[in-house]
Amino acid sequence: MANKIMIADDSAFMRIILRDIIVQMGHHVVEAENGSAAVEKYKEQRPDLTVMNIVMPEMYGIEALRHIREIDPNAKVIMCSSMGNQHNVVSAIQAGALDFVVKPFDPGRLVDAIKRAIAK
């Protein structure tokens, strides 16, 4: 079954890479170019899963994650960022992220994270 997955990343190049992986998995994609847009699109689209970067203009990903979890306490979010230091990983998990994928990533690692998150 195809799920709706939102990609929230300020890099158009990264959104293309993520979109290609997610579409190849058979899912539909919604895109947001920053944290504020991710929160608004979450309200409108109610995706089954969100894959979100941390460092973005207007609103950082962890703050956007907190807003999304206020809208929907059951929201499924995977953080995908090059800022994979211990502080950011712990902050993301405490804010409600299901997983943290560090960029650059192996596509298989992302696919596994998406499958696990959807299964929850």
WOWO-V761300 format. One record per backbone hydrogen bond with DSSP energy under -0.5 kcal/mol. NH is the residue of the N-H (numbers start at 1). CO is the residue of the C=O. Records with the same first field share a line. If there is no record, write none. Layout:
NH: CO ; CO
This chain:
5: 3 ; 28
6: 49
7: 30
8: 6 ; 51
9: 7 ; 32
12: 10
15: 11
16: 12
17: 13
18: 14
19: 15
20: 16
21: 17
22: 18
23: 19
24: 20
25: 21
26: 23
27: 22
28: 3
30: 5
32: 7
35: 57 ; 59
38: 34
39: 35
40: 36
41: 37
42: 38
43: 39
44: 40
45: 41
46: 42
48: 4
49: 4
50: 76
51: 6
52: 50 ; 78
53: 8
56: 54
59: 57
61: 54
64: 60
65: 61
66: 62
67: 63
68: 64
69: 65
70: 66
71: 67
72: 68
75: 72
77: 75
78: 50
79: 99
80: 52
81: 101
84: 82
89: 85
90: 86
91: 87
92: 88
93: 89
94: 90
95: 91
96: 92 ; 93
97: 92
98: 77
99: 77
101: 79
102: 100
103: 81
109: 106
110: 106
111: 107
112: 108
113: 109
114: 110
115: 111
116: 112
117: 113
118: 114
119: 115
120: 116 ; 117
